[in-house]
Amino acid sequence: MRIPWLIANAVLLILFGAGTYQQIVNQKNTNLVMEEVYQNISRSRKLTQETNRHLAPLAETATVMQEMNQQLSDTKKRLNHMNEKIGRVNASEQKIITGLDELNGYTKNVYEGLGEISSQNKEIKQLSQTISEQSNRENRSLLDLSKLTRQSIQELNQLNKKLAWLGLLP
């Protein structure tokens, strides 16, 4: 019975040795993989540092662009505010234009009225000239009549003086 026991122990020892050997091989492979992972992590760390170094200006650029975006946003707000004011100015100008159009209409009516008045003034002027000429003729006639009346009065005064002796008669 010793032989089967020895064979079983030998098989177990071989299995244990083979398992240990396989474990050692696996651990060696794992160690190689871990070494490679470590080297990759080291390279990755260096690449990350290099990337960060190269990205630092981009971070500054991003900060500057963020400030620019804020300034652009502020500019947009100012432009919108300015556009609102321009809209109000435009509305005021439209009211002014409407008022000027109305004023032009009134001015046109006044101009037409002045044209009518001018036409009537021409007629009145002609009538005035005619009346003035007639008044001048009448004035000359009245002056002539006045002279004749004075002459008549003088002649009547002379006649009265000549006939005054008749007043002495009873």
C-alpha positions as CSV (number, residue, x, y, z in Angstrom):
1,M,0.0,0.0,0.0
2,R,2.8,2.2,0.1
3,I,3.3,2.4,-3.5
4,P,-0.1,3.7,-4.3
5,W,0.4,6.1,-1.5
6,L,3.7,7.1,-2.9
7,I,2.3,7.4,-6.4
8,A,-0.5,9.5,-5.1
9,N,2.0,11.7,-3.2
10,A,4.2,11.8,-6.3
11,V,1.3,12.8,-8.5
12,L,0.2,15.4,-5.9
13,L,3.8,16.6,-5.7
14,I,4.0,16.8,-9.5
15,L,0.6,18.5,-9.6
16,F,1.7,20.9,-6.8
17,G,5.0,21.6,-8.6
18,A,3.3,22.0,-11.9
19,G,0.7,24.3,-10.3
20,T,3.5,26.2,-8.6
21,Y,5.5,26.4,-11.8
22,Q,2.4,27.6,-13.7
23,Q,1.7,30.1,-10.9
24,I,5.3,31.3,-11.2
25,V,5.0,31.6,-15.0
26,N,1.7,33.4,-14.7
27,Q,3.1,35.7,-12.0
28,K,6.1,36.4,-14.3
29,N,3.8,37.3,-17.2
30,T,1.7,39.4,-14.8
31,N,4.8,41.1,-13.6
32,L,5.8,41.8,-17.2
33,V,2.4,43.1,-18.0
34,M,2.4,45.2,-14.8
35,E,5.9,46.6,-15.8
36,E,4.5,47.4,-19.2
37,V,1.5,49.1,-17.6
38,Y,3.8,51.0,-15.3
39,Q,5.9,52.2,-18.2
40,N,2.7,53.1,-20.1
41,I,1.5,55.0,-17.1
42,S,4.8,56.8,-16.8
43,R,4.8,57.6,-20.5
44,S,1.1,58.7,-20.2
45,R,2.0,60.9,-17.2
46,K,4.8,62.5,-19.3
47,L,2.5,62.9,-22.2
48,T,-0.2,64.4,-19.9
49,Q,2.3,66.9,-18.5
50,E,3.5,67.7,-22.1
51,T,-0.1,68.1,-23.2
52,N,-0.9,70.3,-20.2
53,R,2.2,72.4,-21.0
54,H,1.0,72.8,-24.6
55,L,-2.6,73.4,-23.5
56,A,-1.6,76.1,-21.0
57,P,-1.7,78.8,-23.8
58,L,-5.0,77.4,-24.9
59,A,-6.3,77.8,-21.3
60,E,-5.2,81.4,-21.4
61,T,-6.8,81.7,-24.9
62,A,-10.0,80.2,-23.5
63,T,-9.9,82.7,-20.6
64,V,-9.4,85.6,-23.1
65,M,-12.1,84.3,-25.3
66,Q,-14.4,84.0,-22.3
67,E,-13.7,87.7,-21.5
68,M,-14.2,88.5,-25.2
69,N,-17.5,86.7,-25.2
70,Q,-18.6,88.7,-22.1
71,Q,-17.6,91.9,-23.8
72,L,-19.4,90.8,-27.0
73,S,-22.5,90.0,-24.9
74,D,-22.2,93.5,-23.3
75,T,-21.7,95.0,-26.7
76,K,-24.8,93.1,-28.0
77,K,-26.8,94.5,-25.1
78,R,-25.6,98.0,-25.8
79,L,-26.4,97.6,-29.5
80,N,-29.9,96.3,-28.7
81,H,-30.3,99.3,-26.4
82,M,-29.0,101.6,-29.1
83,N,-31.4,100.0,-31.6
84,E,-34.3,100.6,-29.3
85,K,-33.3,104.3,-29.0
86,I,-32.8,104.5,-32.8
87,G,-36.3,102.9,-33.1
88,R,-37.7,105.6,-30.8
89,V,-35.8,108.3,-32.8
90,N,-37.2,106.8,-36.0
91,A,-40.7,106.9,-34.6
92,S,-40.2,110.6,-33.6
93,E,-38.8,111.4,-37.0
94,Q,-41.8,109.7,-38.6
95,K,-44.1,111.9,-36.5
96,I,-42.0,115.0,-37.5
97,I,-42.3,113.9,-41.2
98,T,-46.0,113.5,-40.8
99,G,-46.2,116.9,-39.1
100,L,-44.1,118.4,-41.9
101,D,-46.4,116.8,-44.5
102,E,-49.4,118.4,-42.7
103,L,-47.5,121.7,-42.5
104,N,-46.7,121.4,-46.2
105,G,-50.4,120.9,-46.9
106,Y,-51.3,123.9,-44.8
107,T,-48.6,125.9,-46.4
108,K,-49.9,124.9,-49.8
109,N,-53.4,125.9,-48.8
110,V,-52.0,129.3,-47.5
111,Y,-50.0,129.7,-50.7
112,E,-53.1,129.0,-52.8
113,G,-55.1,131.4,-50.6
114,L,-52.4,134.0,-51.1
115,G,-52.6,133.4,-54.8
116,E,-56.3,134.1,-54.7
117,I,-55.7,137.1,-52.5
118,S,-53.0,138.3,-54.9
119,S,-55.5,137.8,-57.8
120,Q,-58.2,139.7,-55.9
121,N,-55.6,142.4,-54.9
122,K,-54.9,142.9,-58.6
123,E,-58.6,143.3,-59.3
124,I,-58.9,145.6,-56.3
125,K,-55.8,147.5,-57.5
126,Q,-57.4,148.0,-60.9
127,L,-60.7,149.0,-59.3
128,S,-58.7,151.3,-56.9
129,Q,-56.9,152.9,-59.9
130,T,-60.2,153.3,-61.7
131,I,-61.8,154.8,-58.5
132,S,-58.7,156.9,-58.0
133,E,-58.8,158.3,-61.5
134,Q,-62.5,158.9,-61.1
135,S,-61.9,160.6,-57.7
136,N,-59.2,162.7,-59.3
137,R,-61.6,163.7,-62.1
138,E,-64.4,164.4,-59.6
139,N,-61.9,166.3,-57.5
140,R,-60.9,168.4,-60.5
141,S,-64.6,168.9,-61.3
142,L,-65.3,169.9,-57.7
143,L,-62.4,172.3,-57.8
144,D,-63.7,173.7,-61.0
145,L,-67.2,173.8,-59.4
146,S,-65.6,175.5,-56.3
147,K,-64.0,178.1,-58.6
148,L,-67.3,178.7,-60.3
149,T,-69.0,178.9,-57.0
150,R,-66.5,181.4,-55.7
151,Q,-66.9,183.4,-58.9
152,S,-70.6,183.2,-58.5
153,I,-70.4,184.3,-54.9
154,Q,-68.1,187.2,-55.9
155,E,-70.4,188.2,-58.7
156,L,-73.4,187.9,-56.3
157,N,-71.6,190.0,-53.8
158,Q,-70.9,192.7,-56.4
159,L,-74.5,192.5,-57.5
160,N,-75.6,192.8,-53.9
161,K,-73.5,195.9,-53.5
162,K,-74.9,197.3,-56.7
163,L,-78.4,196.5,-55.6
164,A,-77.9,197.6,-52.0
165,W,-79.4,201.1,-52.8
166,L,-82.6,199.2,-53.6
167,G,-82.8,198.3,-49.9
168,L,-83.0,202.0,-49.1
169,L,-86.2,202.4,-51.1
170,P,-89.5,202.4,-49.2
